[in-house]
Amino acid sequence: MKNNQKILYVTDLDGTLLHHDERISAWSCDTLNRLITEEGLLFTYATARSIFTASVVTQGLTPRLPVIVNNGSFIMDAVSRKRILVNQFSPREAQDIYATLCRCQIAPLVDAIIDDRERFSYCEDAINPALAEFVAARKHDGRDNPLKNTSAILKGEVFYFTCIGEEQKLRTAYEALKDTYNCIFQFDIYSHEPWLEVMPHTATKSHAILQLKERYKCDRVVVFGDGANDIPMFEIADEGYAMANAIDALKKTATAVIESNEDDGVTKWILEHVFAK
């Protein structure tokens, strides 16, 4: 690698490493695996996805470093799925957030560790069609925890709230919560539905990346992304590369704009700038 520096490379998944079919291309997968195995590339991903869906969309990719999932709520071993770092709400914080969402007439999906298992809880009769579609796509990954009422919706160690649809309600809740918690309001790149995600203030991609940088004693960090939740990690990185398809706000903070996710921009950049002969 150039300059003999130890550099950590971190990519977002959706809209960045993944194509629009929500998969990593065979070429990118094979190339990155070769660079990781044969050249010692320090490469991992940081995503809003859980380890369950991230493992599906990156099937075949074998990062040797821990991965960052749930927008920094967890740093995990991608193979064993052991939780290396956990950022969670206190019971009081979870209650405060849920009360605010209820005042805004929002029925959320609540992610928590229950009996040492990751589960997402929701009231079956209260969620809107957009959230119901999200749940349906994840019904069989072992996390589904439908409830008949909300009495146990905050059970366990709560670490994430997901709310989808009804833009004005989500914006109102975002304004009420954003100064206290890590909140992301954006439109999904696949469904185009408005999303509000609420996490502990320590649960960020940027915080998790800095922990990995320290853990592996890296000199520099280079990141790749496309969305609003990638802005904090661009701010702490030594170099940040926005995809051609990225939002304008991210492009403004980027070192440069590179080829799109559909054109395997991340892998091409690494080949050209890290391993060019």
N, C-alpha and C positions, 0 to 999 in steps of 0.2 A: 504494500500500500504506500501511497505517496507520503514523503516527509518522515516516514517511520513513526508517525503519530498513531496513538491508539484511538480510533474513532468509532463511536457508537452511531449506527444508522437505524433510524426508527421511522416506519411508515404507518400512516393511516391505512385502513382497508377500503371501505366503500368509497367509490369515486376516486380512489388513489391507486392502490395496488390491484384492486379488483376491477374487472370489466363490468359493464352494465347488466350482465347476466348473473352478477353476484358470485363470480368465480375468478380465481387467479388463472391466467393463461398457462397452458402446458409449457410454453417456452420460458416464461418468467419463472415458473416453479422449478423447472430443470436447471435453469441458469443460476438462480439464487442458491439452490441446494448445492450445486457444484462450487460456487464461490464460498459458501459457508464451510463446506467440508474440506475442500482442497486449498483454499486461499486464506481461510481463517476470518472471513468477513463477520464482523460483529453486528448482526442484523436481527431486528425483531419488529413487532408491530404494536401499535397502540390504537385501540378501537373502542367505540361505544358498545360494540357487541359483547355478549356474554361469551365465556369460553366455549359454551355449547355450540352456538351458531358460528363463532369464529373458526372453530375446528372444522366445521363442515365446509365453509367457503374457502378455506385455505388447505383443503385436503391435499396431501402430498408434499406440502412445504414442511421442512424440518428445521425450524429455528432452534439453535442450541441454547440461546438465552431465554430467560423467562419472558412472558408476554404480558402486555398491559391491556386489561379488558374493563368493560363497564366504565369507560371514560376515566380510568385511573382509580376506581374503587378497589380493584384487585391487581396485584402482580402475581402471576401464576406460572407454574411449570406447565408447559403446553402438553406434555406427555402424561405425567401423573395427575395433572390437574390439582396439585397441591397448592394451597393458598400461601404465598410467601409474604404478602402484605395485604392487610385488610383495612379499609377506611369505612367506618360505619357511623350512623347517627346515634346519639344518646337517646334513651327512651323519651326524654322531654322534647328533643328536637323532632323526632318522628311524629310525636303528638301535635306539635306546633304546625308542622308542614301539612299533616293530614287535616287539621282543623281549618287551615287556610284554604286548602283545596275544596273542602266541603262548603265553605262560605262562598266559593266561586262556582259551586254546583258542578264540580269535576269529580268523576269517579276514577281513581287512578289504579294502575298496576303497582303493587308494592313488592319489591324484591328484598328478601331477607334470608339469613342463614337460620334454618329451623332444624333442630336436632342434627346439627353439623352437615345439613344438606342445603344447597341453594334452591330456594322455592320462589315463585311469584304468586302472590295472592290477589284476589279481586272478587268483588261481589257480582255474581253471574247476572243478576237482574238489573244491575245499575250501569254497567259499562256500555259505551256507545258502539255503533257498528265498526268504526275505525279501529278501536282498541280490541273489539272482538275478533276482527280479522287478524290482527297482530298475534293474539293469543292462539288462534286456530293454527297458525303456522308453526307454533312451538308446543303443541299439545303433547307430543310424544317424546320430548327430550328429558322427562323426569322432573321438571320444575313446576309443572302445572298444579295450582292449588286453588280451585274454585271454591267459593264460599256462598252460603245461602243468605248470610247477613254480614254486617261489618264488625261484629263484636271481636273477632280474632284477626282482623286485617293487619294489625301491627305486631302480631306475634313474632318472636324471634329477634334476631339482630338485624334491624332494618338498615339497608345501605343504598337504596335507590327508589325513586318514584318516577314512573313513566306515565305521561298523559298525552293522548292523541286526539286531534279533532277539535272543533268548536274554537276557532281562532281567538275570538274576543275574550272568552273565559280564560284561555291559556295565557293571553297577554296580561290580563288583570292579575292572575296568580303570579306570573313572572315578576311583575313590578313589585308585588308584595313580598316576594321571597329573595330576590336577587342580591340584596345587600347583605344578607345573612348567610346564604348558602351558595353553593356552586350550581347555578341554573343555566341551562342552555335552551333557548327558544329558537327553533329553525323549522324549515320545511323539508320533509324527507325527500331524498333524491330519487327514490323509486315511486312512492305513492303520491308524493307532493302534498301530503297531509301535514298540517301544522303539528309540531311536537313540542312538549315541554318536559325536560328531564331535570330532576332535582337530586343533587348529591351533597355529601358533606363538603365543607369548604376545602378540606385537604384532599378530596378525591378529584384530582385533575391529571390529565395526561402529562402536563409539565412537571408536576411534583413527582410522579412515578418515574419519569425519564431521568430526572436528576438523581433519584435514588439508585437507578440502574447504573448511571454514569459513575457514581461513587462506588457502588458495589464492585464494578469491574475495572475501576481505576482508569477510566478513559480520559483522554486529553481534550477531546472535542465531541460535540454532538451535531449530527446532520439529520434533519427531519424532512418528511414529505407529507403533503396533505392537500385537502380541497375544500374543507368546510369551516363553519364558524367555531366548532369545538376544537379545531386545530390551531386557532390563533394563539392561545397561551403557550403551546409547545413551540411555536415559531418564535415567540418572544424570549424564551430561555435558551434556544438553540444557537450554536455558532453559525450555522447556515440552515436556511429553511427554503425548500423548493415547492412552489405551488404548481399544481397541474394546470394544463391549459383550460380544463373544464372547471377550475376552482372558482369560488365566489370572489368578487372584486375586492372585498375587505381583506381577504387572505393574500391576494396578489400584491396588495399595497405593502404588506409587511414582509414579503418574501425576498430572499437573495436574488432569485430569478424565477421565471416561469418556464416550465419544461413541457415536454410532450404530454398528451392526455393519458388518462387511465386506459382508454381503448387502444392506445398505441404503445402500451407497456413502458410509459415514460420513466417510472422509477428504476426499473431494471436496466433500461438503456442508459440512463444517467450514471448509474453505478459502474456499468461496464466501461463507459467512455471516460469518466473522471477519476475512478478509483483503480481500475485494472488495465487502463490503456497501456499498451506496450510501446 
